[in-house]
Amino acid sequence: MTGQTISEKLLSEKSGQNVQAGDYVEAAVDVMMTHDVTGPLAFEVFESVTGDDPELVAPDNTAITIDHHAPADGVKAANNHNIVREFADKYGAHQYDVGDGICHQVLVEEGFVSPGDLVIGADSHSTTFGGVGCFGTGVGSTDLGTTLATGKLWFRVPETLRFEVEGDLPDGVYAKDLILKFIGDVGFAGCTYKAAEYGGSAVESLPVHERLVLSNMAIEMGGKAGLVAPDEQTVEFLAAQTGTRPTVPAYTHPDDDADYEAVYRYRADTISPQVAIPSNPENAVPVQEVVGTDIDQLFVGTCTNGRYEDIRIVADIIEAEQLAPNVRMVVVPASRSVYKQMMETGVLQTFVDAGAIVQSAGCGPCFGTHQGVLGDGDVCLATANRNFPGREGSMNSEVYLASPATVGASALYGEITDPREVALNRYDDSVLEGVGV
Amino acid sequence: MTETRTDCEIDTTQPGHAWTFGDDIDTDQIIPSRFLVSTDPAELGGHAFNDLRAEFASNVEDGDFVVGGHNFGSGSSREHAPLSLLGAGVDGVVAQSFARIFFRNGINLGLPVLICPDADQIRDGDTISLRLTEGTVTNHTTGQEYDGEPLPEFLQTIVNRGGLVQHTRAKLGGE
């Protein structure tokens, strides 16, 4: 028998049988998550399947956030928030409220996820948890609602596409540029029903906050999961976040002779900063092809690039500068913790002084209903993950996707700008050591 | 409406009109995010394809079908997308390929989803019907029959039971 991928090993462990790609298994789920949009429907399902004696199978490992319509942008959204609060209170789930942050970021910060966990979230970007060595995957409300009751869910064990990047990343190139490049190469549906594994020396060198970016956007190529084998950096990162040192199970590492459907190999020094042009994330081009494109709005945030290190890169670029005339910048930290880090390190001041708008933690305009949606003809350059028609507002608006560095550089000129034209920083996970939160 | 669903039976749907869409129709376009404040299928159905094809919700009839190209239902995991189609009276979705979460959500809600490589031959307004166990589509307008991919048997069981809720209830009930 040939070796196994991370997905095959992890789902073997969670299903108690030796599986390979293509097998259907019922697996034990470690962590369950939902939020203010998908939650109410999941709660109806949960109460429908459990009948007279509803009980969460694992309340300690159930987390519910209020992050999408947060703060509430209308009465119906506010009522849904109350449904979340009442459900969590009634059944003993962990609940995070308006301003606490985006589900994916909160679960990592709060210590819900450890290497080797099987995590399901009723949100498509639940692939994020692969950045710390979890099999994280997005499901619908019915899957989530039934799993809240049973702790088990069926999976088809996915084939795996492996992406290997060797060497040192050039200036101006970050994890966001890598994943946009991967999506551009395999296509928006190129990893559908499959898992992505990321490796090679450039990926192994990435700090964990950057690995989370790779895993987060696996879904933009259709991926069921996006996995980075956890290592000592992962342990240090999670220990710093949560105060507890997790163990790294052997089943989170692929065999040397694992059977991949395809292996994509890159030399880091050949990759340039990428921009995905409207209206599909697969439309990745080197930034030089779109330099000079006029912008109306810049958006810094989301579960992809709303972490402190991302926001700090933008702040470094615009420090003591002003936004270009006629552009507006919306900054939405991924969590309250990130917000406090921005306050304590002066980053918040930098944005306010430069003329930017800083909002409370949450999904922001990436959800397309509030906090800076786009009007007809507006063009936005965003650190976000999706640029579908109408994703951030009007069907007649356009969204370009890029790294925080590209967004920061472009803010100075009001047009898409090559980030290599400005002085750039790159942060490892220890940038926040000594910052009390 | 589909015929009464019982285990290991059905499964020829009644003929209905096809509403055709292209590739990469994401769930934001099936049901825009501003309508996600409701979980009521009928209310959601009233906004299905609101921004992409405004006449859909008012003109769709019970028993019609949605026909997509490649990667239908990509993007957000919102189950409101297949739920809105059910609420609009849609009896099934045929596409050349589906995004994973939408496909799964469709099965979980008991909305027939059928992968059919020839779905692009179906024209808007054609009358079609589906045979789910065999995975075929009949085009009554043109007389053509297209081969698709039948669902694995255990997924057919979920669809036949009307979705994962009924399936889980049956399992929890010791069946």
Interface residues (C-beta under 8 A of the other chain):
Chain A: Y24 V37 T38 P40 L41 E44 V45 S48 V49 T50 G51 H68 H69 G74 K76 A77 N79 N80 A122 D123 S124 S126 G138 V139 G140 S141 T142 D143 G145 T146 A149 T150 W154 F188 A189 T192 Y193 G222 K224 N280 F367 G368 T369 R386 F388 P389 G390 R391 M395
Chain B: D24 D26 D28 Q29 P32 S33 R34 L36 V37 S38 T39 D51 L52 H70 N71 S74 G75 S76 S77 R78 E79 H80 P82 L83 S97 F98 A99 R100 I101 R104 N105 N108 L109 P152 F154 G163 L164 V165 T168 R169 L172
